[in-house]
Amino acid sequence: MVLEKLGDSLKNTLNKITKAIFIDEKLINELIKDIQRALLQSDTNVQLVFDLTSKIKDRAKEQTPPGITKREHLVTIVYEELTNFLGKEAYDLKIAKKPTQIMLVGLFGSGKTTTAGKLAKFYKKRGHKVAVIQTDTWRPAAYDQLETLAKDVGVDFFGIRKEKDPVSIYLAFQKKLSDYDVVIVDTAGRDALSDELIQELNQLNTAVQADERLLVVAADIGQAAQKQAQAFHDTCNITGVIVTKLESTAKGGGALSACAITKAPIAFIGVGEKIDDLEIFHPQRFVGRLIGMGDLESLLEKAKEVITEQDAQDLQKKFLKGEFTLIDLYQQMQSLKKMGSFGKIMEMIPGMGSLQLPKEMLEVQEEKLELWRHAMDSMTKEELEEPDVMNAERIDRIAAGSGVSIGVVRELLKQYRQSKKMVKLFKNEKDIQKMMKKMGGKLPQGMGF
């Protein structure tokens, strides 16, 4: 889960507001100290922490606007100031010209090459023709790693294995780049930003004339990220930052506050090890997830990536007719798996993030879904389409064939019957819309039930 410790601390702090009988100066001072402690423990820059909390404290003393309670006003202030601290608005990285060239810079271990692969996948999914160029002549495995990633993603790869001059590598393929919408240049790193690396980056930057120069910085680097970000900014005038490893137990505050110091916005965040685990950084959504308010927009975007509009419409028609088979349940489980872990999905659902459900419980649910998938893989087409034909003999056969227990198969069938009952409760789209309204949302266009 992204910045889990910081998120838990901030959620606990905000819970004090919602549970307090009176909102007075004593409570506000206590909240300010809690927020300061949470941010400092996450390696956020000390001066930035005090600047941020001073703004929260000053605004908290202002008169509460009409129409909301003092509690709501205080929570809103914390949310807004944290959002402003992280950039307020998402960085709009436009693919405005052909090719749009993105150069990645950073030290060893920051995850530049993996991020190059993730970026390539990100832009390919959005319909762009993408190429990656390997100019890292220092790390022996860099060439093979990016070549493999490019092949897995399905984008073109350029590189010269034994060439030692990164500028020569780039110039060798420069004429071919006009065929692409997006070109991602992966550069070399070092253990520290040395004079040698500065000279190399300056020369490559002059040759590439990149439209975007993105610093890749790992969330586990702590407050050293601030000095690193400033040094890279002075070297090649970085236009944005990609923060990696935010899914780990890393504190992360140092990397996030580094961006505030250099004024370079966070463009993307890495939230997992999979090739799809890269997100545009939306400060408002990020803070919402962090403090337990959810991130419904990102959840819907992820759903749209794994469920086509036609599939969603077909499923909605089945719901309205009261038709629902194990095949439908299986497809929804497959889509859910593509969207990420239960933990990531739960923190995006408004209200669910603040529940702070135990990791073990979420992991058990994921394991259960995996077992159900195994069971369904051992079913015949008839059994998937007409689960009511199931009897003890069939259940025994499915359990033996899939390697799961009879209890798991019976639990799956129970879940199917409960899901089917839910479907029958809603005979038309108006009923579904009413339910969504009660849940605080509405049926998104083309998203189905």
Phi, psi and omega in degrees: 000140185297125177042056188302314184294317178296317180300315180298320180296316181292322177297317179297322179296314181291332177297330177297324180294313185292333182266347184291141178282318179236141174258095182240182183297325179297316179295317180300316179297322178294319179296318179300316179297320179296317180294318178300314181298316181297315182289319180294322178292340178267012177074023176286144182305133186301311182298320180295324178297314181290325176297316181296310184290333175296320178295319179297315182296316180298316180291328181294336180279345181289162180292138180291129179299151179295147175097348178228158180276167177298322179298310181299322180296318182292317178298319179297319179299313179300315180300312183293319182289324175295321178295315178298322180299325183266008173120350176068300182244154176293143178285124184270092179272098186271141171266080191265341181222164182242118355273152168270119185257128181243118180255126180261130178233160180158173181274171174304140174085359182280340179097030182299311185293317176299319179295325177300318177294319179295318178297319179300316179295318181303312183281330177294320179299336181264016172087010181268148173274121191238144172227149175241144180237129179263110178245013179277103181262005183262315184272116185306323185274355187298316182300307183296322182297312182289324178299317179294316179299316180299319179295317180296321182283329181091036176239165182281145182240137175233138178180160177233111192305313188260002180287134183260349182256111182299327179295319179298322179298313181297314183295332181294334183245003188304319183294332181282343189289340180294347179281352188247154175278319183229130176239124182250120183256115178267121184255171179280157175238181173216176176290335177210163182281088183273169177300326180295315179292321178301315179296318180297315180294322178298316181294317180292320179298322178295320181287317185284319186054052186298144176286328178227133176240103188255125176276124176263118183230135182279140182294340184272009184279343178074208185289348175297341180299328183294313179294321180296315181297318180295319181295316178293325179296318179293330183283309186229018174052066183299142181262345181191174183230143170244119179264120181257168174063028177286347180278347184278190179276011180303145179292313170083339183298326180297316180294320181291319182285338176300324180292324178294325181290316184276350184066011176272122185289153173282120181270315182221159171230140175268122186241019180176176183271343182287158184295338179269357186275060175224130183233145167297137181274110175254107183307317181296316180293319183298313180294321177303317178292321184296321184258011173089013179272352177087176181208073186295325182297315179294324178297317179293323178296318178296320179297320180294331180289331185254346180239116180290158180299322180294317178298319180296318180293319178298318180294321179296320179298320179296318179301314183295332178273354182080014181266131180200118183245174177293334176297318178297316179297319180298314181297321179292324177293321178296318178296319179299320180296321180293334182285345179122188182287161177302321182300316180294319180293317182298320183288347177271343182276121182308127178094332184284325181298327182285348179288338180051055180294142181299142178303320184300322181293318180293322180294323178297318180297319179295319179297321181296316178299321180296318179295321178297322178298318178300316181298316182291332177294339180263005180269153175281167178299320179299317182292324178290322182276331181229072184301341181293347179283352184298134173226180184300321181295316180294318180299318178300317181295317181295317179298315180294320183288331183262347180080016177251169181282161176299324180299323179295317180296317180294323179294322177299314180296325177295318179297320178299314182296322178294320178295321180293323177297320178299318181299319183291342179291338184243099185274344179212170185295330180297321179296320179295317180298321179298317181296317180297324180295320178296329180278358177091015181221193177217164182286111182295147180301124176078005184264349181075204186284000000 
